[in-house]
Amino acid sequence: MQLANKTAHYIAFKVKTTNPKKYCVRPNAGIVQPGTACNVTVTMQAQKELPSDMQCKDKFLLQSVIAPNGATAKDVNLEMFNKEDGKVVDEFKLRVVYTPTNPPSPVPEGSEEGSPPRAFTAEENATLHDAVTRSLEEPRKKPSSSEAWSMISKLTEEKAFAIQQNQKLHQQLSVTIEELVKQGKSNSCYFRKYLIGRLCEICED
């Protein structure tokens, strides 16, 4: 908890509890300067078991009183909180309330600590074997990116070479036909034999 001093005075405080063996309070006494605040930590000791009705009768008492200017935590004593001689001692009571924590997540059946591992059926074993086999074979079937790019580049070059050869064949054929036509051999048997022989030479090239 946080103790804030909104006054213009030095304030001495002290925290008491009805069950000091059960709780640890740090600091349990001190000085809060004007316009400042002080954090107080309350820690409950580990308990063997909590009450079934989650009810607690423990309480805390926070006392505060005006202290001399410039006082420090070493100057705080029991006499400062005596109510004699008309001294004003402010008191604030705090009651302890137990808050249940969130229930733990359910543990799947068969996974408790110390329980034997579950045996796989024949069908599950076959499925697991197939999955492992595929995982081992897939890297071999799939070429790497570098191999794929190399294959694509090779096929592109072969396609370009084939197109170039096809264009060259058409050019040579056109030239041959023009030469024969000029020689006046388009209607003779000699023209047909010559054309067939020329085409064979072009294909062999």
Secondary structure, DSSP 8 states (H G I E B T S, - for coil): -EEE--SSSEEEEEEEES-TTTEEEESSEEEE-TT-EEE-EEEE---S---TT-----EEEEEEEEE-TT--GGG--GGGG--GGG---EEEEEE-------------TT-STT-------HHHHHHHHHHHHHHHHHHHHS--HHHHHHHHHHHHHHHHHHHHHHHHHHHHHHHHHHHHHHTT-TTSHHHHHHHHHHHHHHHH-
